[in-house]
Amino acid sequence: MDPTKRLLFWLRIPYAADVALALIGVGFLLAGRSVGWWVLLFTFVRAVIGTIALFWLAPKLIARHWPDDDSTADQPNTPDDPQVP
């Protein structure tokens, strides 16, 4: 598996856990337990951190660790492409 795809996979997986935590929090609230608000707050913070990691940190990490990874390598060069020799 491509290292870039593996990194993005492991950054996306926590969103499934966030959905499960949100459902647990809603379940607590429906049962009349106020701890559900804390679970939802925790879930929100996890989702924000995961989004930052996915859209801000991941591209920087990919560029630093795999600089030669060119996802457009299989596409032909165009005449105005500066990489054409």
N, C-alpha and C positions, 0 to 999 in steps of 0.2 A: 504494500500500500504506500502511496506517495506520502512523504512526511507532512506536506502541507495539508492534505486531506485528513490525515490522522489528527493533526493539531486542531483543525476546525471541528472534527467530530467530537473530540474531548472537550472543546469549548461549548458545543451545543447541547451535550448530554445534560448538564445541570438544569436546563430549562424544563425537562421532564420532571425532575425533582421539585422544581418550583411550582409546577402545576399540581403535583401531589400535595405539597405543603399548603397551597392555597385552598385545595379541597378540604384538607384537614382543618384549616382555620375557619372556613365557612361552616364546617360541621360543628365545630366548637361553638360558633356564634348561634347557630340554629338550635343547639342544645341549651342555650342560655348561659354559656360559660364565657366570661369576658377575656379569658386567655386567648381566645380566637383572634382578638385584635393584635396581640403580640406576635402570634404566629404569622398573621398577614403582614405585619410590619417587617418581620424577619424575612419573609418571602420577597417582599418588595426590595429590600436592601440587597438580597442575593441576586435578584434579577437585574438590578442596576449595575452591580459589580460585574456580573456575567456579560452584560451588554457592552460595558466599557472594555472588558477583556476581548470580546469578540470583534468589535469594530475599531478599537484604537490600539490595543496592545498586540493583537495577532498579526496585523500587517507589518508592524515594526519587527516582531520576532521572526516572521517569515523572511523579511528582507535581510535581516542580519545573519540568520543561520543558513539560508539557502539562496544566496544572491544569484546563482546561476540558474535557478528555477524559472524558466520562461514558459508560461502556459500557452503562449502563442507560437511555440517552436514548430508546430505542425502546419501552420498557416504560411502560405507563400508571401514573400516580401513584395511590397508594392513599389512602383517606381519612385514615389516620393518618400519612401522609408529611408531614414538616414543610415540604417544598418546595411544597406545594399552596397557591396564593394564596388 
